[in-house]
Amino acid sequence: MGFLLLIITVLLTDLAIKSAVEEADPAKFPRELEGTGGMIMLHRKHNDGFPMGAFRDKPDLVKNLPVMVLSFVAGIFFWIFPQKGHMAEKIGTSLILGGGLSNIYDRMKRGYVVDYFSIRFKKLKKIIFNLGDICIFLGTAILFAAEMVQAVKER
């Protein structure tokens, strides 16, 4: 049950932040997030492509490919969910599903994904993210690490 709660929490939190960003005065962006010493900037960016605007000229691909990928991840989640153990895989797929569902909702409802923050560190400062993106990245990293640990154990 905790994994379903994680999915819902990521989904609803990201959608709430996106909604607040969309409702805010566009003139207030970009701006520094208070308390971060300038490390995090808030933005209001509409991304109608994949990360960093890739394939924005192919809207059908941009809408349909994430649905297919997320369906595959959901299949993995529901396959491992009833099994004992596999905590890393369950956490990783939960994060991917929560973040992915939020971004797919944006694509279907708004026609673009709302991105709203950047990290002011080297080349990262040019990339604008949302919580869903971070959860997808983190979930993927967890799955990759779990696979690497499993491969080492099998040696």
N, CA, C and O atoms as a GROMACS GRO file, in nm:
protein
  620
    1MET      N    1   0.081  -0.120   0.000
    1MET     CA    2   0.000   0.000   0.000
    1MET      C    3   0.086   0.126   0.000
    1MET      O    4   0.047   0.228  -0.057
    2GLY      N    5   0.202   0.119   0.064
    2GLY     CA    6   0.292   0.233   0.072
    2GLY      C    7   0.342   0.278  -0.065
    2GLY      O    8   0.365   0.397  -0.087
    3PHE      N    9   0.359   0.183  -0.156
    3PHE     CA   10   0.409   0.217  -0.289
    3PHE      C   11   0.302   0.290  -0.369
    3PHE      O   12   0.332   0.384  -0.444
    4LEU      N   13   0.177   0.248  -0.354
    4LEU     CA   14   0.068   0.320  -0.422
    4LEU      C   15   0.056   0.462  -0.365
    4LEU      O   16   0.027   0.556  -0.438
    5LEU      N   17   0.078   0.476  -0.235
    5LEU     CA   18   0.075   0.607  -0.172
    5LEU      C   19   0.189   0.694  -0.225
    5LEU      O   20   0.171   0.814  -0.246
    6LEU      N   21   0.305   0.635  -0.247
    6LEU     CA   22   0.418   0.709  -0.303
    6LEU      C   23   0.384   0.760  -0.444
    6LEU      O   24   0.410   0.876  -0.476
    7ILE      N   25   0.327   0.674  -0.526
    7ILE     CA   26   0.287   0.714  -0.662
    7ILE      C   27   0.189   0.832  -0.655
    7ILE      O   28   0.208   0.932  -0.724
    8ILE      N   29   0.086   0.819  -0.573
    8ILE     CA   30  -0.016   0.923  -0.562
    8ILE      C   31   0.042   1.052  -0.506
    8ILE      O   32   0.006   1.161  -0.551
    9THR      N   33   0.131   1.042  -0.407
    9THR     CA   34   0.192   1.160  -0.348
    9THR      C   35   0.276   1.237  -0.449
    9THR      O   36   0.265   1.359  -0.459
   10VAL      N   37   0.359   1.166  -0.523
   10VAL     CA   38   0.441   1.232  -0.627
   10VAL      C   39   0.350   1.297  -0.731
   10VAL      O   40   0.369   1.413  -0.767
   11LEU      N   41   0.252   1.222  -0.778
   11LEU     CA   42   0.159   1.272  -0.880
   11LEU      C   43   0.089   1.399  -0.833
   11LEU      O   44   0.093   1.502  -0.902
   12LEU      N   45   0.024   1.392  -0.718
   12LEU     CA   46  -0.055   1.507  -0.671
   12LEU      C   47   0.031   1.626  -0.630
   12LEU      O   48  -0.008   1.741  -0.652
   13THR      N   49   0.147   1.600  -0.571
   13THR     CA   50   0.236   1.710  -0.532
   13THR      C   51   0.285   1.785  -0.656
   13THR      O   52   0.283   1.908  -0.659
   14ASP      N   53   0.330   1.711  -0.757
   14ASP     CA   54   0.378   1.775  -0.879
   14ASP      C   55   0.266   1.851  -0.949
   14ASP      O   56   0.287   1.964  -0.994
   15LEU      N   57   0.148   1.791  -0.957
   15LEU     CA   58   0.036   1.861  -1.022
   15LEU      C   59  -0.004   1.987  -0.945
   15LEU      O   60  -0.040   2.087  -1.006
   16ALA      N   61   0.003   1.982  -0.812
   16ALA     CA   62  -0.031   2.101  -0.732
   16ALA      C   63   0.070   2.213  -0.755
   16ALA      O   64   0.033   2.330  -0.768
   17ILE      N   65   0.199   2.178  -0.760
   17ILE     CA   66   0.302   2.279  -0.785
   17ILE      C   67   0.283   2.337  -0.925
   17ILE      O   68   0.290   2.458  -0.943
   18LYS      N   69   0.260   2.252  -1.024
   18LYS     CA   70   0.239   2.299  -1.161
   18LYS      C   71   0.120   2.392  -1.169
   18LYS      O   72   0.125   2.495  -1.238
   19SER      N   73   0.013   2.358  -1.100
   19SER     CA   74  -0.106   2.442  -1.100
   19SER      C   75  -0.077   2.578  -1.037
   19SER      O   76  -0.120   2.681  -1.090
   20ALA      N   77  -0.003   2.579  -0.926
   20ALA     CA   78   0.034   2.705  -0.860
   20ALA      C   79   0.121   2.791  -0.952
   20ALA      O   80   0.104   2.912  -0.958
   21VAL      N   81   0.213   2.728  -1.022
   21VAL     CA   82   0.300   2.800  -1.116
   21VAL      C   83   0.217   2.859  -1.229
   21VAL      O   84   0.238   2.974  -1.269
   22GLU      N   85   0.124   2.780  -1.282
   22GLU     CA   86   0.040   2.827  -1.393
   22GLU      C   87  -0.050   2.943  -1.351
   22GLU      O   88  -0.076   3.033  -1.430
   23GLU      N   89  -0.096   2.942  -1.226
   23GLU     CA   90  -0.185   3.047  -1.176
   23GLU      C   91  -0.110   3.174  -1.136
   23GLU      O   92  -0.171   3.281  -1.127
   24ALA      N   93   0.020   3.164  -1.113
   24ALA     CA   94   0.100   3.278  -1.068
   24ALA      C   95   0.121   3.377  -1.184
   24ALA      O   96   0.112   3.341  -1.301
   25ASP      N   97   0.149   3.498  -1.147
   25ASP     CA   98   0.177   3.605  -1.244
   25ASP      C   99   0.305   3.570  -1.320
   25ASP      O  100   0.410   3.553  -1.259
   26PRO      N  101   0.298   3.558  -1.453
   26PRO     CA  102   0.417   3.522  -1.531
   26PRO      C  103   0.533   3.620  -1.513
   26PRO      O  104   0.649   3.584  -1.533
   27ALA      N  105   0.502   3.744  -1.477
   27ALA     CA  106   0.608   3.844  -1.458
   27ALA      C  107   0.696   3.813  -1.337
   27ALA      O  108   0.803   3.872  -1.322
   28LYS      N  109   0.653   3.722  -1.250
   28LYS     CA  110   0.730   3.686  -1.131
   28LYS      C  111   0.836   3.580  -1.157
   28LYS      O  112   0.904   3.535  -1.065
   29PHE      N  113   0.850   3.541  -1.282
   29PHE     CA  114   0.946   3.437  -1.319
   29PHE      C  115   1.044   3.491  -1.422
   29PHE      O  116   1.007   3.577  -1.502
   30PRO      N  117   1.166   3.444  -1.424
   30PRO     CA  118   1.230   3.358  -1.324
   30PRO      C  119   1.264   3.437  -1.198
   30PRO      O  120   1.281   3.559  -1.201
   31ARG      N  121   1.275   3.365  -1.089
   31ARG     CA  122   1.315   3.425  -0.962
   31ARG      C  123   1.384   3.320  -0.876
   31ARG      O  124   1.369   3.199  -0.897
   32GLU      N  125   1.458   3.369  -0.779
   32GLU     CA  126   1.530   3.283  -0.687
   32GLU      C  127   1.434   3.224  -0.585
   32GLU      O  128   1.346   3.294  -0.534
   33LEU      N  129   1.449   3.096  -0.554
   33LEU     CA  130   1.371   3.034  -0.447
   33LEU      C  131   1.433   3.075  -0.315
   33LEU      O  132   1.551   3.049  -0.289
   34GLU      N  133   1.352   3.139  -0.231
   34GLU     CA  134   1.401   3.187  -0.102
   34GLU      C  135   1.462   3.074  -0.021
   34GLU      O  136   1.412   2.961  -0.019
   35GLY      N  137   1.570   3.107   0.047
   35GLY     CA  138   1.634   3.012   0.137
   35GLY      C  139   1.732   2.917   0.069
   35GLY      O  140   1.788   2.829   0.135
   36THR      N  141   1.754   2.934  -0.061
   36THR     CA  142   1.846   2.843  -0.131
   36THR      C  143   1.978   2.911  -0.168
   36THR      O  144   2.064   2.851  -0.232
   37GLY      N  145   1.993   3.036  -0.128
   37GLY     CA  146   2.117   3.107  -0.159
   37GLY      C  147   2.142   3.119  -0.308
   37GLY      O  148   2.257   3.125  -0.352
   38GLY      N  149   2.037   3.122  -0.386
   38GLY     CA  150   2.051   3.136  -0.531
   38GLY      C  151   2.076   3.006  -0.604
   38GLY      O  152   2.093   3.006  -0.726
   39MET      N  153   2.078   2.894  -0.533
   39MET     CA  154   2.105   2.765  -0.597
   39MET      C  155   1.985   2.714  -0.678
   39MET      O  156   2.003   2.639  -0.774
   40ILE      N  157   1.864   2.753  -0.638
   40ILE     CA  158   1.745   2.706  -0.711
   40ILE      C  159   1.668   2.828  -0.761
   40ILE      O  160   1.636   2.920  -0.686
   41MET      N  161   1.640   2.825  -0.891
   41MET     CA  162   1.562   2.931  -0.955
   41MET      C  163   1.426   2.875  -0.993
   41MET      O  164   1.414   2.761  -1.039
   42LEU      N  165   1.323   2.955  -0.973
   42LEU     CA  166   1.188   2.917  -1.014
   42LEU      C  167   1.159   2.975  -1.151
   42LEU      O  168   1.194   3.089  -1.181
   43HIS      N  169   1.094   2.896  -1.233
   43HIS     CA  170   1.061   2.933  -1.371
   43HIS      C  171   0.916   2.900  -1.399
   43HIS      O  172   0.847   2.836  -1.319
   44ARG      N  173   0.871   2.943  -1.513
   44ARG     CA  174   0.740   2.902  -1.566
   44ARG      C  175   0.762   2.873  -1.713
   44ARG      O  176   0.752   2.961  -1.798
   45LYS      N  177   0.793   2.747  -1.742
   45LYS     CA  178   0.826   2.707  -1.878
   45LYS      C  179   0.728   2.602  -1.926
   45LYS      O  180   0.694   2.509  -1.853
   46HIS      N  181   0.684   2.617  -2.049
   46HIS     CA  182   0.595   2.520  -2.112
   46HIS      C  183   0.677   2.441  -2.213
   46HIS      O  184   0.729   2.497  -2.309
   47ASN      N  185   0.689   2.311  -2.189
   47ASN     CA  186   0.769   2.226  -2.275
   47ASN      C  187   0.675   2.136  -2.355
   47ASN      O  188   0.613   2.045  -2.300
   48ASP      N  189   0.666   2.161  -2.485
   48ASP     CA  190   0.578   2.081  -2.569
   48ASP      C  191   0.653   1.970  -2.641
   48ASP      O  192   0.601   1.910  -2.736
   49GLY      N  193   0.776   1.942  -2.596
   49GLY     CA  194   0.854   1.832  -2.651
   49GLY      C  195   0.901   1.740  -2.540
   49GLY      O  196   0.846   1.742  -2.429
   50PHE      N  197   1.002   1.661  -2.570
   50PHE     CA  198   1.066   1.580  -2.467
   50PHE      C  199   1.162   1.670  -2.390
   50PHE      O  200   1.165   1.791  -2.415
   51PRO      N  201   1.240   1.616  -2.297
   51PRO     CA  202   1.332   1.702  -2.222
   51PRO      C  203   1.414   1.792  -2.314
   51PRO      O  204   1.464   1.750  -2.418
   52MET      N  205   1.425   1.916  -2.271
   52MET     CA  206   1.496   2.022  -2.342
   52MET      C  207   1.434   2.050  -2.480
   52MET      O  208   1.503   2.097  -2.570
   53GLY      N  209   1.305   2.022  -2.495
   53GLY     CA  210   1.234   2.056  -2.617
   53GLY      C  211   1.254   1.962  -2.734
   53GLY      O  212   1.212   1.993  -2.846
   54ALA      N  213   1.317   1.849  -2.712
   54ALA     CA  214   1.344   1.755  -2.822
   54ALA      C  215   1.212   1.705  -2.882
   54ALA      O  216   1.116   1.679  -2.810
   55PHE      N  217   1.207   1.691  -3.011
   55PHE     CA  218   1.096   1.636  -3.088
   55PHE      C  219   0.965   1.715  -3.074
   55PHE      O  220   0.857   1.659  -3.090
   56ARG      N  221   0.975   1.844  -3.046
   56ARG     CA  222   0.853   1.925  -3.033
   56ARG      C  223   0.780   1.934  -3.166
   56ARG      O  224   0.661   1.966  -3.170
   57ASP      N  225   0.849   1.904  -3.276
   57ASP     CA  226   0.785   1.906  -3.407
   57ASP      C  227   0.713   1.774  -3.439
   57ASP      O  228   0.659   1.758  -3.548
   58LYS      N  229   0.713   1.680  -3.344
   58LYS     CA  230   0.646   1.551  -3.360
   58LYS      C  231   0.550   1.530  -3.242
   58LYS      O  232   0.576   1.446  -3.156
   59PRO      N  233   0.439   1.604  -3.238
   59PRO     CA  234   0.349   1.599  -3.122
   59PRO      C  235   0.287   1.462  -3.095
   59PRO      O  236   0.265   1.427  -2.979
   60ASP      N  237   0.259   1.384  -3.199
   60ASP     CA  238   0.202   1.251  -3.175
   60ASP      C  239   0.303   1.161  -3.102
   60ASP      O  240   0.266   1.088  -3.010
   61LEU      N  241   0.428   1.166  -3.144
   61LEU     CA  242   0.533   1.090  -3.078
   61LEU      C  243   0.549   1.135  -2.933
   61LEU      O  244   0.561   1.052  -2.842
   62VAL      N  245   0.548   1.265  -2.911
   62VAL     CA  246   0.567   1.322  -2.777
   62VAL      C  247   0.452   1.283  -2.684
   62VAL      O  248   0.473   1.269  -2.563
   63LYS      N  249   0.332   1.265  -2.736
   63LYS     CA  250   0.219   1.224  -2.652
   63LYS      C  251   0.214   1.073  -2.633
   63LYS      O  252   0.186   1.025  -2.523
   64ASN      N  253   0.240   0.998  -2.739
   64ASN     CA  254   0.218   0.853  -2.734
   64ASN      C  255   0.334   0.772  -2.677
   64ASN      O  256   0.310   0.674  -2.607
   65LEU      N  257   0.457   0.810  -2.704
   65LEU     CA  258   0.571   0.734  -2.655
   65LEU      C  259   0.575   0.728  -2.501
   65LEU      O  260   0.597   0.620  -2.445
   66PRO      N  261   0.555   0.840  -2.431
   66PRO     CA  262   0.554   0.830  -2.284
   66PRO      C  263   0.442   0.739  -2.231
   66PRO      O  264   0.462   0.673  -2.129
   67VAL      N  265   0.329   0.736  -2.296
   67VAL     CA  266   0.220   0.647  -2.253
   67VAL      C  267   0.264   0.502  -2.268
   67VAL      O  268   0.239   0.419  -2.180
   68MET      N  269   0.328   0.470  -2.379
   68MET     CA  270   0.375   0.333  -2.401
   68MET      C  271   0.482   0.294  -2.300
   68MET      O  272   0.478   0.184  -2.243
   69VAL      N  273   0.578   0.383  -2.277
   69VAL     CA  274   0.686   0.354  -2.182
   69VAL      C  275   0.629   0.339  -2.040
   69VAL      O  276   0.667   0.247  -1.968
   70LEU      N  277   0.540   0.429  -2.003
   70LEU     CA  278   0.482   0.421  -1.869
   70LEU      C  279   0.395   0.297  -1.852
   70LEU      O  280   0.388   0.241  -1.742
   71SER      N  281   0.330   0.253  -1.958
   71SER     CA  282   0.253   0.128  -1.953
   71SER      C  283   0.345   0.010  -1.926
   71SER      O  284   0.311  -0.080  -1.850
   72PHE      N  285   0.461   0.011  -1.989
   72PHE     CA  286   0.561  -0.094  -1.966
   72PHE      C  287   0.608  -0.092  -1.820
   72PHE      O  288   0.616  -0.197  -1.756
   73VAL      N  289   0.638   0.027  -1.768
   73VAL     CA  290   0.682   0.040  -1.629
   73VAL      C  291   0.572  -0.005  -1.534
   73VAL      O  292   0.599  -0.070  -1.433
   74ALA      N  293   0.448   0.030  -1.565
   74ALA     CA  294   0.335  -0.015  -1.482
   74ALA      C  295   0.325  -0.167  -1.482
   74ALA      O  296   0.296  -0.228  -1.379
   75GLY      N  297   0.349  -0.229  -1.596
   75GLY     CA  298   0.349  -0.375  -1.604
   75GLY      C  299   0.454  -0.435  -1.514
   75GLY      O  300   0.428  -0.534  -1.445
   76ILE      N  301   0.574  -0.377  -1.514
   76ILE     CA  302   0.680  -0.424  -1.425
   76ILE      C  303   0.638  -0.407  -1.280
   76ILE      O  304   0.655  -0.498  -1.198
   77PHE      N  305   0.583  -0.290  -1.248
   77PHE     CA  306   0.540  -0.263  -1.111
   77PHE      C  307   0.438  -0.366  -1.063
   77PHE      O  308   0.453  -0.423  -0.955
   78PHE      N  309   0.336  -0.391  -1.143
   78PHE     CA  310   0.231  -0.484  -1.101
   78PHE      C  311   0.278  -0.630  -1.103
   78PHE      O  312   0.216  -0.716  -1.040
   79TRP      N  313   0.386  -0.658  -1.174
   79TRP     CA  314   0.445  -0.792  -1.172
   79TRP      C  315   0.524  -0.812  -1.042
   79TRP      O  316   0.515  -0.918  -0.981
   80ILE      N  317   0.603  -0.710  -1.000
   80ILE     CA  318   0.685  -0.727  -0.879
   80ILE      C  319   0.611  -0.691  -0.751
   80ILE      O  320   0.651  -0.733  -0.643
   81PHE      N  321   0.503  -0.613  -0.762
   81PHE     CA  322   0.431  -0.566  -0.643
   81PHE      C  323   0.392  -0.678  -0.547
   81PHE      O  324   0.416  -0.664  -0.427
   82PRO      N  325   0.334  -0.789  -0.593
   82PRO     CA  326   0.294  -0.893  -0.498
   82PRO      C  327   0.410  -0.979  -0.447
   82PRO      O  328   0.392  -1.056  -0.353
   83GLN      N  329   0.527  -0.966  -0.506
   83GLN     CA  330   0.641  -1.048  -0.465
   83GLN      C  331   0.705  -0.992  -0.338
   83GLN      O  332   0.705  -0.871  -0.316
   84LYS      N  333   0.760  -1.081  -0.256
   84LYS     CA  334   0.833  -1.037  -0.138
   84LYS      C  335   0.967  -0.979  -0.181
   84LYS      O  336   1.026  -1.021  -0.281
   85GLY      N  337   1.013  -0.882  -0.105
   85GLY     CA  338   1.141  -0.820  -0.137
   85GLY      C  339   1.129  -0.722  -0.253
   85GLY      O  340   1.025  -0.659  -0.272
   86HIS      N  341   1.234  -0.712  -0.329
   86HIS     CA  342   1.238  -0.622  -0.446
   86HIS      C  343   1.206  -0.478  -0.408
   86HIS      O  344   1.143  -0.405  -0.485
   87MET      N  345   1.248  -0.436  -0.289
   87MET     CA  346   1.213  -0.302  -0.241
   87MET      C  347   1.266  -0.193  -0.333
   87MET      O  348   1.194  -0.098  -0.364
   88ALA      N  349   1.390  -0.204  -0.378
   88ALA     CA  350   1.446  -0.101  -0.465
   88ALA      C  351   1.366  -0.090  -0.595
   88ALA      O  352   1.337   0.020  -0.642
   89GLU      N  353   1.331  -0.205  -0.652
   89GLU     CA  354   1.253  -0.204  -0.776
   89GLU      C  355   1.115  -0.144  -0.755
   89GLU      O  356   1.064  -0.071  -0.840
   90LYS      N  357   1.054  -0.173  -0.642
   90LYS     CA  358   0.921  -0.119  -0.612
   90LYS      C  359   0.928   0.033  -0.591
   90LYS      O  360   0.843   0.107  -0.640
   91ILE      N  361   1.030   0.078  -0.519
   91ILE     CA  362   1.045   0.223  -0.497
   91ILE      C  363   1.077   0.292  -0.630
   91ILE      O  364   1.018   0.395  -0.661
   92GLY      N  365   1.170   0.235  -0.706
   92GLY     CA  366   1.208   0.295  -0.834
   92GLY      C  367   1.091   0.307  -0.932
   92GLY      O  368   1.070   0.412  -0.992
   93THR      N  369   1.016   0.198  -0.947
   93THR     CA  370   0.903   0.203  -1.040
   93THR      C  371   0.792   0.294  -0.987
   93THR      O  372   0.722   0.358  -1.066
   94SER      N  373   0.776   0.302  -0.855
   94SER     CA  374   0.675   0.392  -0.798
   94SER      C  375   0.710   0.538  -0.830
   94SER      O  376   0.623   0.616  -0.867
   95LEU      N  377   0.836   0.573  -0.814
   95LEU     CA  378   0.879   0.710  -0.846
   95LEU      C  379   0.860   0.741  -0.994
   95LEU      O  380   0.813   0.849  -1.030
   96ILE      N  381   0.897   0.646  -1.079
   96ILE     CA  382   0.880   0.666  -1.224
   96ILE      C  383   0.733   0.683  -1.258
   96ILE      O  384   0.696   0.770  -1.337
   97LEU      N  385   0.647   0.599  -1.200
   97LEU     CA  386   0.504   0.607  -1.229
   97LEU      C  387   0.443   0.739  -1.181
   97LEU      O  388   0.366   0.801  -1.255
   98GLY      N  389   0.476   0.782  -1.061
   98GLY     CA  390   0.423   0.908  -1.010
   98GLY      C  391   0.464   1.026  -1.096
   98GLY      O  392   0.381   1.109  -1.134
   99GLY      N  393   0.593   1.034  -1.127
   99GLY     CA  394   0.643   1.144  -1.211
   99GLY      C  395   0.592   1.136  -1.354
   99GLY      O  396   0.555   1.237  -1.414
  100GLY      N  397   0.590   1.016  -1.407
  100GLY     CA  398   0.543   0.997  -1.544
  100GLY      C  399   0.396   1.029  -1.561
  100GLY      O  400   0.356   1.091  -1.660
  101LEU      N  401   0.315   0.987  -1.464
  101LEU     CA  402   0.171   1.016  -1.471
  101LEU      C  403   0.145   1.166  -1.467
  101LEU      O  404   0.057   1.216  -1.538
  102SER      N  405   0.221   1.238  -1.386
  102SER     CA  406   0.206   1.384  -1.378
  102SER      C  407   0.237   1.448  -1.512
  102SER      O  408   0.162   1.534  -1.560
  103ASN      N  409   0.347   1.408  -1.573
  103ASN     CA  410   0.385   1.466  -1.702
  103ASN      C  411   0.289   1.426  -1.814
  103ASN      O  412   0.259   1.506  -1.902
  104ILE      N  413   0.240   1.302  -1.811
  104ILE     CA  414   0.143   1.259  -1.912
  104ILE      C  415   0.012   1.336  -1.895
  104ILE      O  416  -0.050   1.375  -1.993
  105TYR      N  417  -0.029   1.358  -1.771
  105TYR     CA  418  -0.150   1.438  -1.747
  105TYR      C  419  -0.133   1.576  -1.811
  105TYR      O  420  -0.223   1.624  -1.880
  106ASP      N  421  -0.018   1.639  -1.788
  106ASP     CA  422   0.008   1.770  -1.849
  106ASP      C  423  -0.003   1.764  -2.001
  106ASP      O  424  -0.069   1.848  -2.062
  107ARG      N  425   0.061   1.666  -2.061
  107ARG     CA  426   0.060   1.655  -2.208
  107ARG      C  427  -0.082   1.639  -2.261
  107ARG      O  428  -0.118   1.699  -2.363
  108MET      N  429  -0.162   1.558  -2.194
  108MET     CA  430  -0.298   1.531  -2.241
  108MET      C  431  -0.392   1.649  -2.213
  108MET      O  432  -0.474   1.684  -2.297
  109LYS      N  433  -0.379   1.710  -2.096
  109LYS     CA  434  -0.470   1.817  -2.055
  109LYS      C  435  -0.429   1.953  -2.110
  109LYS      O  436  -0.512   2.028  -2.161
  110ARG      N  437  -0.300   1.986  -2.100
  110ARG     CA  438  -0.252   2.118  -2.137
  110ARG      C  439  -0.189   2.124  -2.277
  110ARG      O  440  -0.187   2.229  -2.341
  111GLY      N  441  -0.138   2.009  -2.323
  111GLY     CA  442  -0.066   2.006  -2.450
  111GLY      C  443   0.082   2.034  -2.434
  111GLY      O  444   0.154   2.041  -2.533
  112TYR      N  445   0.127   2.051  -2.311
  112TYR     CA  446   0.267   2.076  -2.279
  112TYR      C  447   0.290   2.037  -2.133
  112TYR      O  448   0.195   2.022  -2.056
  113VAL      N  449   0.416   2.021  -2.097
  113VAL     CA  450   0.452   1.991  -1.959
  113VAL      C  451   0.503   2.120  -1.895
  113VAL      O  452   0.582   2.194  -1.954
  114VAL      N  453   0.456   2.146  -1.774
  114VAL     CA  454   0.500   2.264  -1.700
  114VAL      C  455   0.629   2.229  -1.625
  114VAL      O  456   0.631   2.140  -1.541
  115ASP      N  457   0.735   2.301  -1.659
  115ASP     CA  458   0.862   2.287  -1.588
  115ASP      C  459   0.881   2.414  -1.505
  115ASP      O  460   0.844   2.522  -1.549
  116TYR      N  461   0.939   2.400  -1.384
  116TYR     CA  462   0.936   2.515  -1.295
  116TYR      C  463   1.058   2.540  -1.208
  116TYR      O  464   1.056   2.634  -1.128
  117PHE      N  465   1.164   2.462  -1.219
  117PHE     CA  466   1.282   2.500  -1.142
  117PHE      C  467   1.410   2.453  -1.210
  117PHE      O  468   1.411   2.357  -1.288
  118SER      N  469   1.517   2.525  -1.179
  118SER     CA  470   1.649   2.486  -1.227
  118SER      C  471   1.746   2.494  -1.110
  118SER      O  472   1.725   2.568  -1.013
  119ILE      N  473   1.850   2.417  -1.121
  119ILE     CA  474   1.955   2.414  -1.018
  119ILE      C  475   2.073   2.491  -1.074
  119ILE      O  476   2.126   2.457  -1.179
  120ARG      N  477   2.114   2.594  -1.003
  120ARG     CA  478   2.221   2.683  -1.048
  120ARG      C  479   2.358   2.621  -1.018
  120ARG      O  480   2.430   2.666  -0.930
  121PHE      N  481   2.391   2.516  -1.094
  121PHE     CA  482   2.518   2.447  -1.075
  121PHE      C  483   2.570   2.402  -1.210
  121PHE      O  484   2.510   2.317  -1.276
  122LYS      N  485   2.680   2.460  -1.251
  122LYS     CA  486   2.745   2.427  -1.378
  122LYS      C  487   2.644   2.420  -1.493
  122LYS      O  488   2.566   2.513  -1.510
  123LYS      N  489   2.645   2.313  -1.571
  123LYS     CA  490   2.558   2.302  -1.688
  123LYS      C  491   2.411   2.276  -1.652
  123LYS      O  492   2.323   2.295  -1.736
  124LEU      N  493   2.385   2.234  -1.528
  124LEU     CA  494   2.247   2.209  -1.486
  124LEU      C  495   2.163   2.337  -1.488
  124LEU      O  496   2.041   2.331  -1.501
  125LYS      N  497   2.227   2.452  -1.475
  125LYS     CA  498   2.151   2.577  -1.467
  125LYS      C  499   2.074   2.607  -1.595
  125LYS      O  500   1.983   2.690  -1.593
  126LYS      N  501   2.108   2.543  -1.704
  126LYS     CA  502   2.038   2.564  -1.830
  126LYS      C  503   1.916   2.473  -1.847
  126LYS      O  504   1.836   2.493  -1.939
  127ILE      N  505   1.901   2.374  -1.759
  127ILE     CA  506   1.793   2.276  -1.770
  127ILE      C  507   1.684   2.308  -1.667
  127ILE      O  508   1.713   2.324  -1.549
  128ILE      N  509   1.561   2.318  -1.714
  128ILE     CA  510   1.448   2.347  -1.625
  128ILE      C  511   1.369   2.218  -1.606
  128ILE      O  512   1.329   2.154  -1.704
  129PHE      N  513   1.347   2.181  -1.480
  129PHE     CA  514   1.284   2.055  -1.442
  129PHE      C  515   1.149   2.077  -1.378
  129PHE      O  516   1.104   2.190  -1.361
  130ASN      N  517   1.085   1.966  -1.343
  130ASN     CA  518   0.973   1.965  -1.249
  130ASN      C  519   0.994   1.845  -1.156
  130ASN      O  520   1.084   1.764  -1.179
  131LEU      N  521   0.913   1.836  -1.054
  131LEU     CA  522   0.927   1.726  -0.958
  131LEU      C  523   0.912   1.590  -1.027
  131LEU      O  524   0.983   1.495  -0.993
  132GLY      N  525   0.820   1.581  -1.121
  132GLY     CA  526   0.801   1.455  -1.195
  132GLY      C  527   0.927   1.411  -1.265
  132GLY      O  528   0.962   1.293  -1.263
  133ASP      N  529   0.997   1.506  -1.328
  133ASP     CA  530   1.124   1.475  -1.397
  133ASP      C  531   1.227   1.420  -1.299
  133ASP      O  532   1.294   1.321  -1.327
  134ILE      N  533   1.238   1.485  -1.184
  134ILE     CA  534   1.334   1.440  -1.083
  134ILE      C  535   1.300   1.300  -1.035
  134ILE      O  536   1.390   1.217  -1.017
  135CYS      N  537   1.171   1.272  -1.013
  135CYS     CA  538   1.130   1.139  -0.967
  135CYS      C  539   1.156   1.033  -1.074
  135CYS      O  540   1.196   0.921  -1.041
  136ILE      N  541   1.133   1.066  -1.199
  136ILE     CA  542   1.163   0.972  -1.308
  136ILE      C  543   1.313   0.942  -1.310
  136ILE      O  544   1.353   0.826  -1.320
  137PHE      N  545   1.395   1.046  -1.300
  137PHE     CA  546   1.540   1.028  -1.300
  137PHE      C  547   1.585   0.946  -1.179
  137PHE      O  548   1.662   0.852  -1.193
  138LEU      N  549   1.536   0.982  -1.061
  138LEU     CA  550   1.574   0.912  -0.939
  138LEU      C  551   1.527   0.766  -0.942
  138LEU      O  552   1.603   0.676  -0.905
  139GLY      N  553   1.403   0.742  -0.988
  139GLY     CA  554   1.352   0.606  -0.998
  139GLY      C  555   1.435   0.521  -1.094
  139GLY      O  556   1.462   0.404  -1.066
  140THR      N  557   1.474   0.580  -1.205
  140THR     CA  558   1.558   0.510  -1.303
  140THR      C  559   1.694   0.478  -1.244
  140THR      O  560   1.748   0.369  -1.264
  141ALA      N  561   1.751   0.573  -1.170
  141ALA     CA  562   1.882   0.550  -1.106
  141ALA      C  563   1.872   0.437  -1.002
  141ALA      O  564   1.964   0.355  -0.991
  142ILE      N  565   1.763   0.434  -0.928
  142ILE     CA  566   1.743   0.327  -0.828
  142ILE      C  567   1.732   0.192  -0.898
  142ILE      O  568   1.793   0.094  -0.853
  143LEU      N  569   1.656   0.184  -1.007
  143LEU     CA  570   1.644   0.058  -1.081
  143LEU      C  571   1.779   0.015  -1.138
  143LEU      O  572   1.814  -0.103  -1.133
  144PHE      N  573   1.855   0.109  -1.192
  144PHE     CA  574   1.986   0.078  -1.246
  144PHE      C  575   2.079   0.026  -1.137
  144PHE      O  576   2.148  -0.074  -1.156
  145ALA      N  577   2.080   0.094  -1.022
  145ALA     CA  578   2.165   0.050  -0.910
  145ALA      C  579   2.124  -0.089  -0.862
  145ALA      O  580   2.210  -0.172  -0.831
  146ALA      N  581   1.994  -0.115  -0.854
  146ALA     CA  582   1.946  -0.247  -0.811
  146ALA      C  583   1.993  -0.356  -0.908
  146ALA      O  584   2.032  -0.465  -0.866
  147GLU      N  585   1.987  -0.326  -1.037
  147GLU     CA  586   2.033  -0.422  -1.137
  147GLU      C  587   2.184  -0.446  -1.126
  147GLU      O  588   2.230  -0.559  -1.141
  148MET      N  589   2.259  -0.342  -1.099
  148MET     CA  590   2.404  -0.356  -1.085
  148MET      C  591   2.437  -0.441  -0.962
  148MET      O  592   2.526  -0.526  -0.968
  149VAL      N  593   2.368  -0.418  -0.853
  149VAL     CA  594   2.390  -0.497  -0.730
  149VAL      C  595   2.356  -0.643  -0.758
  149VAL      O  596   2.430  -0.733  -0.717
  150GLN      N  597   2.246  -0.667  -0.826
  150GLN     CA  598   2.205  -0.804  -0.859
  150GLN      C  599   2.310  -0.873  -0.948
  150GLN      O  600   2.341  -0.990  -0.929
  151ALA      N  601   2.362  -0.799  -1.044
  151ALA     CA  602   2.464  -0.856  -1.133
  151ALA      C  603   2.591  -0.893  -1.056
  151ALA      O  604   2.652  -0.996  -1.082
  152VAL      N  605   2.629  -0.809  -0.961
  152VAL     CA  606   2.746  -0.838  -0.880
  152VAL      C  607   2.722  -0.961  -0.792
  152VAL      O  608   2.810  -1.045  -0.778
  153LYS      N  609   2.603  -0.972  -0.734
  153LYS     CA  610   2.570  -1.087  -0.651
  153LYS      C  611   2.572  -1.217  -0.729
  153LYS      O  612   2.610  -1.322  -0.676
  154GLU      N  613   2.533  -1.212  -0.856
  154GLU     CA  614   2.527  -1.331  -0.938
  154GLU      C  615   2.664  -1.376  -0.987
  154GLU      O  616   2.676  -1.487  -1.038
  155ARG      N  617   2.764  -1.294  -0.973
  155ARG     CA  618   2.900  -1.330  -1.017
  155ARG      C  619   2.960  -1.422  -0.922
  155ARG      O  620   3.074  -1.463  -0.941
   0.00000   0.00000   0.00000
